[in-house]
Amino acid sequence: MVNKLANVSGGEIFAIPLFLTDRSDLERFKKSDFSGENKKFAYCRIIKDLGGGGILIEVFTLIDGLSPEIEDIIQSGRLFPPIAINGLGIYKKRWPKVGQ
């Protein structure tokens, strides 16, 4: 149950790196791995922890660096309807938290 290890709350916003496609899903990352001007991220917000059913998130249309304004993320609108994820990206620190 990866989502229980992720320990998330509704409203938290995470950055989804768009440059790690060639790295293992099981690899852990540190904050310095995400710095640099050429690194782009999508953003998601936790809607609800579904327990054994995963984590319900909404993904936004904004693509930017690691430090956008939270309001800009939210105002960009949803990319698609909410989906459930297993939380592995959050647990492995692949998706850094950027706000709430």
C-alpha positions as CSV (number, residue, x, y, z in Angstrom):
1,M,0.0,0.0,0.0
2,V,2.3,2.7,-1.3
3,N,-0.2,5.5,-0.7
4,K,-0.1,4.9,3.1
5,L,3.6,5.3,3.0
6,A,3.2,8.6,1.0
7,N,1.3,10.3,3.9
8,V,-0.6,13.0,2.0
9,S,-3.4,15.4,2.8
10,G,-6.0,17.0,0.6
11,G,-4.9,20.3,-0.9
12,E,-1.2,19.5,-1.1
13,I,0.4,20.4,-4.5
14,F,3.2,18.3,-6.0
15,A,5.5,19.0,-9.0
16,I,5.7,16.1,-11.5
17,P,9.1,16.2,-13.2
18,L,8.9,15.8,-17.0
19,F,12.6,15.0,-17.4
20,L,13.0,11.7,-15.5
21,T,11.5,9.4,-18.2
22,D,14.7,7.4,-18.5
23,R,15.1,6.8,-14.7
24,S,13.8,3.8,-12.8
25,D,10.4,4.2,-11.0
26,L,12.0,2.8,-7.8
27,E,14.8,5.4,-7.7
28,R,14.8,7.9,-4.9
29,F,15.7,11.6,-5.5
30,K,17.0,14.5,-3.5
31,K,16.0,18.2,-3.8
32,S,19.2,19.1,-5.8
33,D,18.2,16.6,-8.5
34,F,15.4,19.0,-9.5
35,S,17.2,22.3,-9.7
36,G,18.2,23.9,-13.0
37,E,16.5,26.2,-15.5
38,N,16.0,23.5,-18.1
39,K,14.0,21.3,-15.8
40,K,10.2,21.5,-16.4
41,F,7.4,20.2,-14.3
42,A,3.6,19.6,-14.5
43,Y,1.6,20.1,-11.2
44,C,-1.0,18.1,-9.4
45,R,-3.1,18.6,-6.3
46,I,-4.2,15.9,-3.8
47,I,-8.0,15.7,-3.7
48,K,-8.3,12.8,-1.3
49,D,-6.5,9.7,0.0
50,L,-8.6,6.8,-1.0
51,G,-6.9,4.4,1.4
52,G,-6.3,1.1,-0.5
53,G,-7.8,2.6,-3.6
54,G,-4.9,5.0,-4.2
55,I,-4.7,8.8,-4.1
56,L,-7.2,10.9,-6.0
57,I,-5.4,13.9,-7.8
58,E,-6.1,16.6,-10.3
59,V,-3.4,17.5,-12.8
60,F,-3.1,21.1,-14.0
61,T,-2.2,22.4,-17.4
62,L,0.7,24.6,-16.2
63,I,4.2,23.5,-17.3
64,D,6.9,25.5,-15.5
65,G,10.1,25.4,-13.3
66,L,10.0,24.2,-9.7
67,S,8.9,27.5,-8.1
68,P,5.7,28.8,-9.7
69,E,3.1,30.7,-7.7
70,I,0.5,28.4,-6.3
71,E,-2.3,30.6,-7.6
72,D,-0.8,30.3,-11.2
73,I,-0.9,26.5,-10.9
74,I,-4.6,26.5,-9.8
75,Q,-5.7,29.1,-12.2
76,S,-4.2,27.2,-15.2
77,G,-7.1,24.7,-15.0
78,R,-7.3,20.9,-15.1
79,L,-5.5,19.0,-17.8
80,F,-8.0,16.1,-17.5
81,P,-10.6,14.8,-15.0
82,P,-9.2,13.6,-11.6
83,I,-7.5,10.3,-11.5
84,A,-6.3,7.8,-8.9
85,I,-2.6,7.1,-8.6
86,N,-0.6,4.7,-6.4
87,G,1.5,7.4,-4.7
88,L,4.9,5.9,-5.6
89,G,6.2,9.2,-7.2
90,I,5.4,11.0,-3.9
91,Y,6.8,8.2,-1.6
92,K,10.1,8.0,-3.6
93,K,10.4,11.8,-3.5
94,R,10.2,11.8,-7.3
95,W,7.4,14.4,-7.1
96,P,8.5,17.2,-4.7
97,K,5.9,19.0,-2.7
98,V,5.6,22.7,-3.7
99,G,2.8,23.9,-1.5
100,Q,-0.7,23.6,-0.1
